[in-house]
Amino acid sequence: MSVQDEMDACQTSKNSFEMFGFDFMLDDSFIPWLIEVNLSPDMSYSTHITERLVKSMGEDIIKVVVDNKGKKITKDSDFGQFKLIYKGKY
């Protein structure tokens, strides 16, 4: 099953969302390779780096899900450090 198939299979109701964890590896030429996609990513603070990342991601999730709810999404929308890479149909 492809990543897209898994994501399509996890469609949720209109008033909820799911978070996926994407694991990448960089090769010697700094080309990223997708290793796996986690349907239940670990959100624990296992190191001081992951603590910063998880806290930042939590704040940015609120910007995406709550602060932008009902607003027209434009290139100037505030998603924190997230980038809009695909806009699906509602």
The 8 nearest C-alpha neighbors of each residue, nearest first, counted from 0:
[[1, 4, 2, 5, 3, 6, 8, 7],
 [2, 0, 4, 3, 5, 6, 7, 36],
 [1, 3, 5, 4, 6, 0, 36, 35],
 [2, 4, 6, 1, 5, 7, 0, 8],
 [5, 3, 1, 7, 2, 6, 0, 8],
 [6, 4, 8, 2, 3, 7, 1, 9],
 [5, 7, 3, 9, 8, 4, 2, 10],
 [6, 8, 4, 9, 5, 10, 3, 2],
 [7, 9, 5, 6, 10, 4, 3, 11],
 [10, 8, 6, 7, 11, 5, 17, 4],
 [11, 9, 7, 8, 6, 12, 17, 16],
 [10, 12, 9, 15, 16, 13, 17, 14],
 [11, 13, 14, 15, 10, 16, 9, 17],
 [12, 14, 15, 11, 16, 89, 10, 17],
 [15, 13, 12, 16, 11, 64, 68, 17],
 [16, 14, 12, 13, 11, 17, 64, 10],
 [17, 15, 11, 18, 14, 12, 13, 64],
 [18, 16, 19, 15, 11, 9, 38, 10],
 [17, 19, 20, 16, 38, 39, 40, 37],
 [18, 20, 38, 37, 40, 21, 39, 17],
 [21, 19, 37, 40, 36, 22, 38, 18],
 [20, 22, 36, 35, 37, 19, 23, 33],
 [23, 21, 35, 34, 33, 36, 20, 24],
 [22, 24, 33, 34, 32, 31, 21, 25],
 [23, 25, 32, 31, 26, 33, 34, 22],
 [26, 24, 31, 29, 30, 32, 23, 27],
 [25, 27, 29, 28, 30, 24, 31, 32],
 [28, 26, 29, 25, 30, 31, 24, 32],
 [27, 29, 26, 30, 25, 31, 32, 24],
 [30, 28, 25, 26, 27, 31, 24, 32],
 [29, 31, 25, 28, 26, 32, 27, 24],
 [32, 30, 25, 24, 23, 29, 26, 33],
 [33, 31, 24, 23, 34, 25, 30, 26],
 [32, 34, 23, 35, 22, 24, 31, 21],
 [35, 33, 23, 22, 32, 24, 36, 21],
 [36, 34, 22, 33, 21, 37, 23, 20],
 [35, 37, 21, 20, 22, 38, 19, 2],
 [38, 36, 20, 39, 40, 19, 21, 35],
 [37, 39, 19, 40, 20, 36, 18, 17],
 [40, 38, 37, 19, 41, 20, 18, 17],
 [39, 41, 20, 37, 38, 42, 19, 18],
 [42, 40, 43, 39, 20, 37, 44, 45],
 [41, 43, 40, 53, 44, 49, 50, 45],
 [44, 42, 45, 41, 50, 49, 53, 46],
 [45, 43, 50, 49, 46, 42, 47, 53],
 [44, 46, 43, 49, 50, 47, 48, 42],
 [47, 45, 49, 48, 44, 50, 43, 51],
 [46, 48, 50, 49, 51, 44, 45, 52],
 [49, 47, 51, 46, 50, 52, 44, 45],
 [50, 48, 52, 46, 51, 44, 47, 53],
 [49, 51, 44, 47, 53, 48, 52, 54],
 [52, 50, 48, 54, 49, 53, 55, 47],
 [51, 53, 49, 55, 50, 54, 56, 48],
 [52, 54, 56, 50, 55, 51, 49, 57],
 [55, 53, 57, 51, 56, 52, 50, 58],
 [56, 54, 52, 58, 57, 53, 51, 59],
 [55, 57, 59, 53, 58, 54, 52, 60],
 [58, 56, 54, 60, 55, 59, 53, 61],
 [59, 57, 55, 61, 56, 60, 54, 62],
 [58, 60, 62, 56, 79, 61, 57, 78],
 [61, 59, 63, 57, 62, 58, 64, 56],
 [62, 60, 65, 64, 59, 58, 63, 66],
 [63, 61, 66, 59, 60, 78, 65, 64],
 [62, 64, 60, 78, 61, 67, 65, 66],
 [65, 63, 61, 62, 60, 68, 67, 66],
 [64, 66, 61, 68, 67, 62, 63, 60],
 [65, 67, 62, 68, 63, 64, 61, 77],
 [66, 68, 70, 63, 65, 64, 69, 62],
 [69, 67, 65, 70, 66, 64, 63, 71],
 [68, 70, 67, 71, 66, 72, 65, 64],
 [71, 69, 67, 68, 72, 66, 76, 73],
 [70, 72, 73, 69, 67, 76, 68, 74],
 [73, 71, 76, 70, 74, 67, 75, 69],
 [74, 72, 75, 76, 71, 70, 77, 83],
 [73, 75, 76, 72, 83, 77, 82, 78],
 [74, 76, 73, 77, 72, 78, 71, 83],
 [77, 75, 73, 74, 72, 78, 67, 71],
 [78, 76, 79, 75, 62, 63, 67, 66],
 [77, 79, 81, 63, 62, 80, 59, 76],
 [80, 78, 59, 81, 77, 62, 58, 63],
 [79, 81, 78, 82, 59, 56, 55, 77],
 [82, 80, 78, 79, 83, 59, 63, 56],
 [83, 81, 84, 80, 78, 79, 85, 77],
 [82, 84, 85, 81, 86, 78, 74, 72],
 [85, 83, 82, 86, 81, 87, 74, 78],
 [86, 84, 83, 87, 82, 88, 72, 81],
 [85, 87, 88, 84, 83, 89, 72, 73],
 [88, 86, 85, 89, 84, 83, 7, 72],
 [87, 89, 86, 85, 13, 10, 72, 7],
 [88, 87, 13, 86, 12, 14, 69, 10]]
